[in-house]
Amino acid sequence: MERIVLAFSEGLESAVAIPWLAERYGAEVVAVTIDLGQGRELEEVRDRALAAGAVRAHVLDARDEFARGYIVRGLKAGATAPDGAPLGAALGVPLIARLVVQIAGIEHATAIAHAASGTAMDVAAGLLNPALRVLAPARDWTMTPAQQAAYIRARQIPFQPKPPSLGGDGGGGRSEPAAVDVAFERGAPTGINGVAMPILDLLESLGTIAAAHGVGQPKDRDLREAPAAIVLHAAHRALRTAAAAPELNRLCDVVGREYADLVYRGLWFTPAREALDAFVNTANDRITGIVRLKLFAGGCEIVHVTEGPSAPKLITITTNG
């Protein structure tokens, strides 16, 4: 019997994809859920996959790899969406593709599947293992959301849609502004408010402060939706503008757009991305310093930039246990 490894999320499309793939291809379906910050609900997601008919359900913690290898790289590149927003979910696609392809090898699967409507996952997976078929059920079926819900009800598969979460406090944030100092070393964020932090702690702490003041629309703790990225991109750009020569800043803007385009097209695992990273790393060699920002009523304003060796040193706080 054929075996298909499915990138499984909490959405309706993923719940439908398991029985749809099993019935259409006469296959065993193995679900893989990647923890990118939504971890507190992943046991429930695993149970949902098994209830939908998956023969096995894997959950992989990829938060640290995502933060270090994808979010920070995108930040240093200045890669954003056309509207200036952080790439977020787009940066998660190549990591999810890599891990799903890896599990497909372990499971001796002949195909992988995903419930996305775009093609970036197909391209990324094809670069990693051209021998694997890539299936995209949501592009093949013609069901509306209501028909999808009826489809799983007819198969007596339990599914409870997750209620939408509100960004921040549901309004414009707290009435008083917050001043936040973000430290960078060679373009990578290293601490906030004078305290050195590992990248995951930094994203969580900065995201909490930003959300409390109405910046961004966080989706629980999902790193793809973290409001910290909005603050970090504003701070990094301000520091780079101050520290780099005008002609280098101009080139960085061009590379940022090319980097984002490459991510959107699924071309992460290519020499082109490696070449862009080489430029980005060189361009960030002197992007060291501290940026003070004011967060207030959903806004993120640059207050002051201290670049280079004159920036205050960070302290490291350790805890027992």
Secondary structure, 3 states (H helix, E strand, C coil): CCEEEEECCCCHHHHHHHHHHHHHHCCEEEEEEEECCCHHHHHHHHHHHHHCCCCEEEEEECHHHHHHHHHHHHHHHCCECCCCCECCHHHHHHHHHHHHHHHHHHCCCCEEECCCCCCHHHHHHHHHCCCCEEECHHHHCCCCHHHHHHHHHHCCCCCCCCCCCCCCCCCCCCCCCEEEEEEEECCEEEEECCEECCHHHHHHHHHHHHHHCCCCCCCCCCHHHCCHHHHHHHHHHHHHHHHCCHHHHHHHHHHHHHHHHHHHCCCCCCHHHHHHHHHHHHHCCCCCEEEEEEEECCEEEEEEEEEHHHCCCCEECCCCC
